[in-house]
């Protein structure tokens, strides 16, 4: 889905999207640009979430609260279908799935995922669910790379990056010290007591994208979904030609890339004596 949004923006939006147990809480930063795009395009999105006694995973209540916080509910937009429980079960009743459908949003969603981090954190805390999404994917390699433990420094750094970004977001965002303290609290809560101290003591940092600033474990995987990556890799100083714009008079015009505006998720393109913002796909 991420690659589709980055590289296939000229195509029509899907008529319907179905997400089966997508891990919205863990992979929030990966899913957010997709959810925002579907909300703006008013694409119906179906979500399922399972409940297994004693099992891990995002329970139906977690998904419902997360979606309600993001898009609202009722009133012609937002969360339309809420089925926390259904009469159909398997495995002697031990497995039950909840189902949800969203259509649009009651309010405009911000461009950057971190601006909704704190509202989601507060909402999920009320139902006892620890919100600690990781930035980037960590489950594309062997089993050890995704192991939830204090020894997995990649995991600690990915969760801490999300917490720091969330704490610093917005006009009233925290300073660096406070944001780091918040990240320590999150790690202690979701990994184990002392995990935050390990993260701070090691000073481990993942590689980060020079354009969008997001941390990653695999550069190839990141480039496949990076909002600053176009049909080919883009860098500051590149000479580019604009394409596939609704303002047809701009198609075919040339410019020079200045920098990637992370707040707007657009490239700043110098066109003659002025700068303008454009998506990487254009």
C-alpha positions as CSV (number, residue, x, y, z in Angstrom):
1,X,0.0,0.0,0.0
2,X,2.8,2.4,0.8
3,X,4.6,1.7,-2.4
4,X,1.3,2.2,-4.3
5,X,0.8,5.6,-2.8
6,X,4.4,6.7,-3.4
7,X,4.8,5.4,-7.0
8,X,1.3,5.1,-8.5
9,X,-0.3,8.4,-7.6
10,X,-1.5,8.9,-11.1
11,X,-3.8,5.9,-10.8
12,X,-7.4,6.1,-9.5
13,X,-8.0,5.5,-5.8
14,X,-9.3,2.0,-5.0
15,X,-13.0,1.5,-4.6
16,X,-12.6,-0.5,-1.5
17,X,-9.7,-1.6,0.8
18,X,-9.7,-4.6,3.1
19,X,-7.1,-4.9,5.9
20,X,-7.1,-8.1,7.8
21,X,-5.3,-7.8,11.2
22,X,-3.1,-5.0,9.9
23,X,-1.3,-4.1,13.1
24,X,-2.3,-0.5,13.2
25,X,-0.9,0.1,16.7
26,X,2.6,-1.5,16.1
27,X,3.0,-0.2,12.5
28,X,1.1,3.1,13.0
29,X,3.8,5.2,11.3
30,X,3.7,2.9,8.2
31,X,0.0,2.8,8.0
32,X,-0.8,6.5,8.7
33,X,-0.1,8.0,5.2
34,X,-2.3,5.3,3.7
35,X,-5.1,5.9,6.2
36,X,-4.9,9.7,5.6
37,X,-5.0,9.2,1.9
38,X,-8.1,6.9,2.0
39,X,-9.8,9.3,4.4
40,X,-9.3,12.2,2.1
41,X,-10.4,10.2,-0.9
42,X,-13.4,8.8,1.0
43,X,-12.4,5.2,0.2
44,X,-14.3,2.7,2.3
45,X,-11.8,0.7,4.4
46,X,-12.6,-2.6,6.2
47,X,-10.6,-3.6,9.2
48,X,-10.6,-6.8,11.2
49,X,-9.1,-7.5,14.6
50,X,-9.0,-10.7,16.5
51,X,-9.4,-11.7,20.1
52,X,-7.7,-14.7,21.5
53,X,-7.7,-15.3,25.3
54,X,-4.2,-14.6,26.6
55,X,-2.9,-13.8,23.2
56,X,-1.1,-10.8,21.8
57,X,-2.2,-8.6,19.0
58,X,-4.5,-5.6,18.6
59,X,-7.8,-6.5,20.1
60,X,-11.1,-5.2,18.6
61,X,-11.4,-2.6,21.3
62,X,-7.9,-1.3,20.4
63,X,-8.7,-0.9,16.8
64,X,-12.0,0.8,17.5
65,X,-10.5,3.4,19.8
66,X,-7.6,4.0,17.4
67,X,-9.9,4.6,14.5
68,X,-12.4,6.7,16.5
69,X,-9.5,8.9,17.6
70,X,-8.2,9.3,14.0
71,X,-11.4,9.7,12.0
72,X,-14.2,10.2,14.4
73,X,-17.5,8.4,14.3
74,X,-20.9,9.0,12.8
75,X,-22.3,12.2,11.4
76,X,-21.7,11.2,7.7
77,X,-18.0,10.5,8.0
78,X,-15.5,8.5,10.1
79,X,-16.1,5.1,11.7
80,X,-19.4,3.7,10.4
81,X,-19.4,0.0,11.3
82,X,-18.3,-1.1,14.8
83,X,-18.6,-4.8,15.5
84,X,-16.4,-5.5,18.6
85,X,-17.9,-9.0,18.9
86,X,-19.7,-11.2,16.4
87,X,-21.7,-14.4,16.7
88,X,-19.3,-16.4,14.6
89,X,-16.3,-18.1,16.4
90,X,-13.9,-20.9,15.7
91,X,-11.7,-23.2,17.8
92,X,-14.5,-23.9,20.3
93,X,-15.2,-20.2,20.8
94,X,-11.7,-19.2,21.7
95,X,-11.2,-17.1,18.6
96,X,-13.5,-14.2,17.8
97,X,-12.9,-11.3,15.4
98,X,-14.2,-7.7,15.4
99,X,-15.0,-5.8,12.2
100,X,-14.9,-2.1,11.4
101,X,-15.5,0.1,8.4
102,X,-14.4,3.7,7.9
103,X,-15.4,6.2,5.3
104,X,-13.7,9.6,5.2
105,X,-13.0,11.6,8.3
106,X,-14.9,14.1,10.5
107,X,-11.9,16.4,10.5
108,X,-8.8,16.9,8.4
109,X,-5.9,14.7,9.4
110,X,-2.4,16.3,9.7
111,X,0.2,15.5,7.1
112,X,2.7,13.9,9.6
113,X,1.8,10.9,11.7
114,X,3.5,12.2,14.8
115,X,1.0,14.9,15.2
116,X,-1.6,12.3,16.1
117,X,0.7,10.3,18.3
118,X,-0.2,12.0,21.6
119,X,-4.0,11.9,21.1
120,X,-3.7,8.2,20.3
121,X,-1.4,7.5,23.2
122,X,-3.9,9.2,25.6
123,X,-6.9,7.4,24.1
124,X,-5.3,3.9,24.2
125,X,-4.0,4.5,27.7
126,X,-7.6,4.8,28.9
127,X,-8.3,1.2,27.8
128,X,-5.0,-0.1,29.1
129,X,-3.3,-0.6,25.8
130,X,0.3,0.6,25.6
131,X,0.8,2.6,22.4
132,X,4.4,2.2,21.2
133,X,4.5,2.1,17.4
134,X,7.9,1.5,15.7
135,X,9.2,3.6,12.9
136,X,9.9,1.6,9.8
137,X,9.7,-2.1,9.3
138,X,11.7,-4.5,11.4
139,X,10.1,-7.8,10.3
140,X,11.6,-8.2,6.8
141,X,14.5,-10.4,7.9
142,X,15.1,-13.3,10.1
143,X,13.3,-14.1,13.3
144,X,16.0,-12.6,15.5
145,X,15.6,-9.2,13.9
146,X,12.1,-8.8,15.2
147,X,12.5,-10.4,18.6
148,X,10.9,-8.4,21.3
149,X,13.7,-8.1,23.9
150,X,16.0,-5.5,25.5
151,X,18.8,-7.0,23.4
152,X,17.2,-5.9,20.2
153,X,18.7,-2.4,19.8
154,X,17.0,-1.9,16.4
155,X,13.6,-2.4,18.0
156,X,14.4,-0.1,21.0
157,X,15.6,2.6,18.6
158,X,12.5,2.2,16.3
159,X,10.1,2.6,19.2
160,X,12.1,5.4,20.8
161,X,12.2,7.3,17.5
162,X,8.4,7.2,17.3
163,X,8.0,8.4,20.9
164,X,10.4,11.2,20.5
165,X,8.8,12.4,17.3
166,X,5.4,12.2,18.9
167,X,6.5,14.1,22.0
168,X,8.1,16.9,20.0
169,X,5.2,17.3,17.5
170,X,3.0,20.4,17.3
171,X,3.3,23.9,18.5
172,X,3.4,22.8,22.1
173,X,5.9,20.0,21.5
174,X,8.4,19.0,24.2
175,X,12.0,19.8,24.2
176,X,14.7,17.2,23.4
177,X,15.3,16.2,27.0
178,X,11.6,15.8,27.9
179,X,11.0,13.9,24.6
180,X,13.8,11.5,25.4
181,X,12.4,10.9,28.9
182,X,9.1,10.1,27.4
183,X,10.7,7.6,25.1
184,X,12.4,5.9,28.1
185,X,9.0,5.7,29.8
186,X,7.5,4.0,26.7
187,X,10.3,1.5,26.4
188,X,10.1,0.6,30.1
189,X,6.3,0.1,29.7
190,X,6.3,-2.1,26.5
191,X,9.6,-4.0,26.6
192,X,10.6,-4.3,30.2
193,X,11.7,-2.1,33.1
194,X,15.2,-0.8,32.4
195,X,14.8,-1.0,28.6
196,X,14.8,2.8,28.3
197,X,18.0,3.0,30.3
198,X,19.6,0.5,27.9
199,X,18.5,2.6,24.9
200,X,20.0,5.7,26.5
201,X,23.2,4.1,27.7
202,X,24.1,2.4,24.4
203,X,23.3,5.6,22.4
204,X,22.3,3.3,19.5
205,X,20.9,5.1,16.5
206,X,19.6,3.6,13.3
207,X,20.5,5.0,9.9
208,X,18.2,7.8,8.8
209,X,17.1,9.1,5.5
210,X,18.8,12.4,4.6
211,X,15.6,13.6,2.8
212,X,12.6,12.6,4.9
213,X,14.6,12.1,8.2
214,X,13.0,8.7,9.0
215,X,15.1,5.9,10.6
216,X,15.4,2.6,8.9
217,X,17.1,-0.8,9.0
218,X,17.2,-1.5,5.3
219,X,17.9,1.4,2.9
220,X,16.4,-0.6,0.0
221,X,13.1,-1.2,1.9
222,X,13.0,2.5,3.0
223,X,13.6,3.8,-0.6
224,X,10.6,1.7,-1.7
225,X,8.2,3.7,0.5
226,X,10.1,6.9,1.2
227,X,7.8,10.0,0.5
228,X,10.9,11.8,-0.9
229,X,11.6,9.1,-3.5
230,X,10.1,9.5,-6.9
231,X,10.2,7.2,-9.9
232,X,13.9,7.3,-9.4
233,X,16.0,8.4,-6.4
234,X,15.9,12.1,-5.8
235,X,18.6,14.3,-4.1
236,X,19.1,18.0,-3.5
237,X,20.5,19.7,-6.5
238,X,18.9,17.3,-9.0
239,X,17.5,18.9,-12.2
240,X,13.9,17.7,-12.6
241,X,11.0,17.9,-15.1
242,X,7.5,18.2,-13.7
243,X,4.9,15.6,-14.8
244,X,1.4,14.4,-14.1
245,X,0.2,17.6,-12.5
246,X,-3.5,18.7,-12.6
247,X,-2.2,22.2,-13.4
248,X,-1.3,21.2,-16.9
249,X,0.5,24.4,-17.7
250,X,3.3,23.3,-15.3
251,X,3.8,19.9,-16.9
252,X,7.1,19.8,-18.8
253,X,8.5,22.7,-16.8
254,X,12.0,22.3,-15.3
255,X,13.5,23.1,-11.9
256,X,16.1,22.2,-9.3
257,X,15.5,20.4,-6.1
258,X,16.4,22.5,-3.0
259,X,15.3,20.3,-0.1
260,X,12.6,18.0,1.1
261,X,10.0,19.8,3.2
262,X,9.3,17.2,5.9
263,X,6.3,19.1,7.4
264,X,4.5,19.2,4.0
265,X,6.0,16.0,2.6
266,X,6.9,17.8,-0.6
267,X,10.1,18.8,-2.5
268,X,11.0,22.4,-2.7
269,X,11.7,23.0,-6.3
270,X,13.5,26.2,-7.5
271,X,11.7,27.4,-10.7
272,X,13.5,30.4,-12.1
273,X,13.4,33.0,-9.3
274,X,10.7,31.3,-7.1
275,X,10.3,28.1,-5.1
276,X,7.3,25.8,-5.2
277,X,6.3,22.5,-3.5
278,X,5.6,19.3,-5.4
279,X,5.2,15.6,-4.5
280,X,8.1,13.3,-5.3
281,X,5.8,11.5,-7.8
282,X,5.5,14.7,-9.8
